[in-house]
Amino acid sequence: MNIININDTKLYYVGGVVRDELLGIESFDVDLTYEGNAIEFAQNLKNIEILQINEPFGTVRVKIDGREIDIASTREEIYDKKGHLPTVTKIGCSLEDDIKRRDFTINTLVKSTATGEIKDFTGGIEDLKNKTLKVLHDKSFIDDPTRIIRGLKFSIRFGFKLNKQTKKLQDEYLKNINYDMCYKRVKKELIETFNLNSQKAFEKFIKDRIYKLITDKKVSLPHVNIEKLINKYPVDNIWIVYAGVLQDLSKLPLTKTEQKILDDLNSIGKIKSDFDAYKAFEKVHIETILLYAILKNEKIAVKYLDKLQHIKIQINGNDLQEIGIAPSPKYQEIFDYVLKLKLKSPDMSKADELKAARNYLVGN
């Protein structure tokens, strides 16, 4: 791995990029840590562009050879408020003290950009070999509960398992959750985990009661395989289809689109006919339809997606005017009447539709 050309003995690749190299997989994120003050270090570099500085956390985003990279100062921090962002207590600590603030041992590995030497202060290499996820201390989940979701994500991505002590700490925390946490961070981890579109991940999420981080209501595993459903009917917001199964995302900071997906689901009444299904689903996001399939009736939702949604009436307001029907609120009644007929007989021609429209007026 030679991603950047900066030969400084205090600059290290850290975390995922080192882990992924040892696992033999491509890493998309490159994080660097500088043993000292990274901002001052970056300001003294030549041929780089400083894009952003975060003074309180001692981090700097730079552009090197056309690539944006974050460089963090080694730092010590404490969680004054458990479950929220930590407070930095020291910038420029030793490399060994810096890695103590990280989540799992497999993410504590560092590699010198100058020599290529890998340093392992926590037994991370051994845990990689054993496919083990291990936290660094017993209060890890208390400090940052999002690490529980992150552990789920890593277990699915790499096929790793929590070691016995880490699993015990997770179970203990989930029995006594501090709901005063940063739900913006919780949402971020949920998105990254559920966007993997893994039924296995979702089953572990439910069975291991990780969902308790989001809601204190009891949640059962649905009978529908969500992964297969999404593979068949692709969506933009994969994560909301999984998370929406909880039916209580009130703690999460949802976007207007995400909230509408859930609100539309709750507003759908009883569906007794193909026409009911058509009217219920024609203007909602596909994520809402998939949630209906998962939580209410898969057969109805799939029939709409496979067949009904492709049925469209051809006549419009101009056609009705041409046959002598003056514009009025009755237009919608006529269109709905014709649609009901066409859902039963999809091969209806435009002429058949116009004939049906005339018949409707005669009968009404």
RABEL-V784595 format. One line per field, one symbol per residue. ss: DSSP state (A for helix, B for strand, O for the rest). A space follows every 10 residues. Layout:
BEGIN
ss = ???
END
This chain:
BEGIN
ss = OOOOOOOOOO BBBBOAAAAA AAAOOOOOOO BBBBOOOAAA AAAOOOOOBB BBBBAAAOBB BBBBOOBBBB BBBOBBBBOO OOOOOOBBBB BOOOAAAAAO OOOBAAAOOB BBOOOOOBBO OOOAAAAAAO OBBOBOOOOA AAAOOAAAAA AAAAAAAAOO BBOAAAAAAA AAAAAOOOOO OOAAAAAAAA AAAAOOOOAA AAAAAAAOOA AAAOOOOOOO OOOOOAAAAA AAOOOOOAAA AAAAAAOOOO OOOOOAAAAA AAAAAAAOOO OOOAAAAAAA AOOOOAAAAA AAAAAOOAAA AAAAAAOAAA OOOOOOAAAA AAOOOOOOOA AAAAAAAAAA AAAAOOOOOA AAAAAAAAAA AAAO
END
